[in-house]
């Protein structure tokens, strides 16, 4: 779509994004110390209507961050605390046999589960068995759930923000690749630096907590998502994103020796879509109304790291997905 085809309303929404971004970050900073890169990438995914997987050891404010976003956005917040004994109906909801007190008529009544929120926190998602994890597949992809043959639409906007502890494997179940692929970003929560950790200590050991202002609502989120999808991606940029994703596939035509040696599986077409969507957000935040290859590069690690399946050679040599992505960005022109 040429830039001239963008409507005046769309351009207005897009040009207002940097200031809205600043307001959102200012409110988050009242509760969260540091983690600036993580916060920025999380907001990029939300702006793209994407889901996020946050990976980090306990105590790095992953849950607190998601709670804070819920407070400042006036979205309907819902939390699912995953446990090994959880059933799919604990997430989606279930039908109960109910009697109308007025008419005496008996009927099945659907009671909605916690997935019927706008901002859904899936806390410690890998602590529940695959059968229950699968209850989120339809919700994340098609934004609806099916119970007893009936389809129920989820609210708009709808985001799943999941957390996962990377070091504690006792009583956990690895997320299947089909589930991982539905997350737009996989984000790593890292330890704070010295000054940030001192600030965390000082601000969290008192009873006072800064009040938060609502700076964006559900309707604004929907308008923003629609406007961002109108941002054009030049064909050359689209080709670069596709070449980058195709380069992750072992055995593909023109694949790199490093990929054939260290990967069992690469990224699929959904990764191309997410690279383009994230590039649009980075472009608008930079004051541009068309995406560039540099914007694609900014999103590469977050989009690709959970889609690259390492083989035993990579694990033996202690290679990571991020190190392989670094090499890809240097190699793919």
Number of C-alpha atoms within 10 A of each C-alpha: 11 12 13 7 11 16 11 10 11 18 17 12 17 24 17 14 19 15 11 15 16 11 17 19 18 14 20 21 17 14 19 20 19 19 20 13 12 18 20 12 20 25 19 23 25 22 24 23 21 23 22 26 23 22 20 19 18 15 10 18 16 24 19 13 20 21 17 17 23 20 20 19 19 16 22 16 20 18 20 17 13 20 17 14 10 16 17 18 16 17 23 22 19 17 14 11 9 13 13 9 8 6 7 9 9 11 12 11 12 16 12 17 16 19 30 24 21 21 27 24 25 23 20 19 24 24 24 22 21 16 11 22 22 15 19 21 18 14 21 20 14 10 19 20 22 15 15 8 7 8 10 16 12 17 16 17 20 25 25 25 25 24 25 23 17 13 10 10 11 7 11 17 15 15 18 12 12 11 16 17 21 20 26 28 32 25 22 18 20 13 14 15 10 9 10 15 14 12 13 16 10 10 17 11 8 8 6 8 10 10 10 15 15 15 17 18 13 17 12 14 19 16 15 19 20 16 19 23 16 20 27 19 22 14 9 11 19 19 14 18 24 18 14 25 24 20 22 27 22 20 16 13 9 10 14 17 10 14 22 17 15 22 21 17 17 21 21 17 10 15 25 23 16 24 28 25 28 29 29 27 28 22 19 20 18 14 14 15 23 21 24 21 19 13 21 26 19 15 21 26 21 26 28 26 20 21 24 24 18 19 15 12 12 18 11 8 9 8 14 15 18 16 11 20 19 13 12 19 13 8 11 13 9
